[in-house]
């Protein structure tokens, strides 16, 4: 059994990127969620990020990455008056 949820879940995302196209927002969110939650192999993560970087990240891809990271982030409690 694989360590990763499904080694094939990233294939549609990688297919779009390998064609040199930008990911639609919803697809980009799913991709970043898989990367952050352990659903993608290290090679798939590298391929995805490098393909975006080589083409130039789209606004939707940047928004999707930020949204996925924000959803994964934990809340921090701080005393009143803390900046």
C-alpha positions in Angstrom: 0.0 0.0 0.0 1.2 3.5 -0.9 2.2 6.1 1.7 0.2 8.6 -0.3 -3.6 8.8 -0.5 -3.7 8.2 -4.2 -0.6 8.6 -6.4 -3.0 9.3 -9.4 -5.0 12.2 -7.8 -2.4 14.8 -9.0 -2.4 13.5 -12.6 -5.1 15.8 -14.0 -3.4 18.8 -12.4 0.0 17.8 -13.8 -1.6 17.2 -17.2 -2.9 20.8 -17.3 0.4 22.2 -16.2 2.4 20.1 -18.6 0.4 21.6 -21.4 1.6 25.0 -20.3 -1.8 26.1 -19.1 -2.7 27.8 -15.8 -4.8 25.9 -13.3 -8.4 27.1 -12.7 -8.8 28.3 -9.1 -10.8 25.2 -7.9 -8.3 22.8 -9.4 -5.4 24.7 -7.9 -7.0 24.6 -4.5 -7.4 20.9 -4.7 -3.8 20.5 -5.8 -2.5 22.6 -2.9 -4.7 20.8 -0.5 -3.3 17.4 -1.7 0.3 18.7 -1.4 -0.3 20.1 2.2 -2.2 17.0 3.4 0.2 14.3 2.2 -1.8 13.3 -0.9 1.0 14.0 -3.4 4.4 12.4 -3.7 7.5 14.6 -3.3 8.1 14.2 -7.1 4.6 15.3 -7.9 4.9 18.4 -5.6 8.2 19.3 -7.2 6.8 18.9 -10.8 3.7 20.9 -10.0 5.6 23.8 -8.4 8.3 23.9 -11.0 5.8 23.9 -13.9 4.0 26.8 -12.3 7.3 28.6 -11.7 8.6 28.1 -15.2 5.4 29.4 -16.8 4.8 32.1 -14.2 2.2 31.6 -11.5 -1.2 32.9 -12.3 -3.3 35.0 -9.9 -5.7 32.1 -9.4 -2.8 29.8 -8.5 -1.4 32.2 -6.0 -4.8 32.8 -4.5 -5.4 29.1 -4.3 -2.1 28.4 -2.6 -2.7 31.1 0.0 -6.3 29.9 0.6 -5.1 26.3 1.1 -2.3 27.3 3.5 -4.7 29.6 5.4 -7.2 26.8 5.8 -4.4 24.5 7.2 -2.9 27.1 9.6 -3.6 26.8 13.3 -4.9 29.6 15.4 -2.6 31.2 17.9 -3.8 32.6 21.2 -2.0 35.7 22.5 -2.4 38.0 25.4 -4.5 41.2 24.9 -2.5 44.0 23.4 -0.1 41.7 21.6 0.7 42.9 18.1 
